[in-house]
Amino acid sequence: LAKTTQPISMDSYEGQEVNITCSHNNIATNDYITWYQQFPSQGPRFIIQGYKTKVTNEVASLFIPADRKSSTLSLPRVSLSDTAVYYCLVGGGWRSNFGNEKLTFGTGTRLTIIP
Amino acid sequence: ETGVTQTPRHLVMGMTNKKSLKCEQHLGHNAMYWYKQSAKKPLELMFVYNFKEQTENNSVPSRFSPECPNSSHLFLHLHTLQPEDSALYLCASSEQREHSYNEQFFGPGTRLTVL
């Protein structure tokens, strides 16, 4: 299983762009890179997922360099409601035999947005 | 609201009690998961069920016993637990398709306290 490393915590002011980088040096060929968000006392919520290059949706962008050994989650113009823990996951690819590759959650990055 | 519900939301039990956690998904998914989240630790995958068949048991002690009677319901039966089993227990579901990423939808969790 590919292990991920992310900063334990980050602070940012409202209205700024926040970039959280995740390292995954031993990512496998069929691994996806996925980010989840978790608020206190709630389950994690899917934010964005990618395999290579750049992916953008209505809430975030995901930048993945060519070697795929790292990825950066970008949150544009954050607000107080973006205060949460953000998890970078690697895996989730479908194997040829029955059964899904299991996802491994790391400790996540605790993002605090300051008014 | 993610389409995954868990009951009860909070549970306090003694070490000699037997209790069960219930998870129900209203998304038509074919895979369900149990995770454990302890304070200051990453989410730990406990069990995975695909089409009601258990495909993953991540070295979980036998005092935790899962049951998946159909693809919409998942139970976690608890007996003779230890205080260190106190944690947030999260259920998730996903639709497993070949050669595609399987986003997981999480429930709100059950906060378990073992006295």
Boltz contact constraints between the chains, C-beta under 6 A:
constraints:
  - contact:
      token1: [A, 32]
      token2: [B, 101]
      max_distance: 6.0
  - contact:
      token1: [A, 42]
      token2: [B, 108]
      max_distance: 6.0
  - contact:
      token1: [A, 43]
      token2: [B, 90]
      max_distance: 6.0
  - contact:
      token1: [A, 43]
      token2: [B, 106]
      max_distance: 6.0
  - contact:
      token1: [A, 43]
      token2: [B, 107]
      max_distance: 6.0
  - contact:
      token1: [A, 43]
      token2: [B, 108]
      max_distance: 6.0
  - contact:
      token1: [A, 43]
      token2: [B, 109]
      max_distance: 6.0
  - contact:
      token1: [A, 44]
      token2: [B, 106]
      max_distance: 6.0
  - contact:
      token1: [A, 46]
      token2: [B, 103]
      max_distance: 6.0
  - contact:
      token1: [A, 49]
      token2: [B, 101]
      max_distance: 6.0
  - contact:
      token1: [A, 92]
      token2: [B, 101]
      max_distance: 6.0
  - contact:
      token1: [A, 94]
      token2: [B, 98]
      max_distance: 6.0
  - contact:
      token1: [A, 94]
      token2: [B, 99]
      max_distance: 6.0
  - contact:
      token1: [A, 99]
      token2: [B, 55]
      max_distance: 6.0
  - contact:
      token1: [A, 100]
      token2: [B, 96]
      max_distance: 6.0
  - contact:
      token1: [A, 100]
      token2: [B, 102]
      max_distance: 6.0
  - contact:
      token1: [A, 102]
      token2: [B, 45]
      max_distance: 6.0
  - contact:
      token1: [A, 105]
      token2: [B, 42]
      max_distance: 6.0
  - contact:
      token1: [A, 105]
      token2: [B, 43]
      max_distance: 6.0
  - contact:
      token1: [A, 106]
      token2: [B, 42]
      max_distance: 6.0
  - contact:
      token1: [A, 107]
      token2: [B, 42]
      max_distance: 6.0
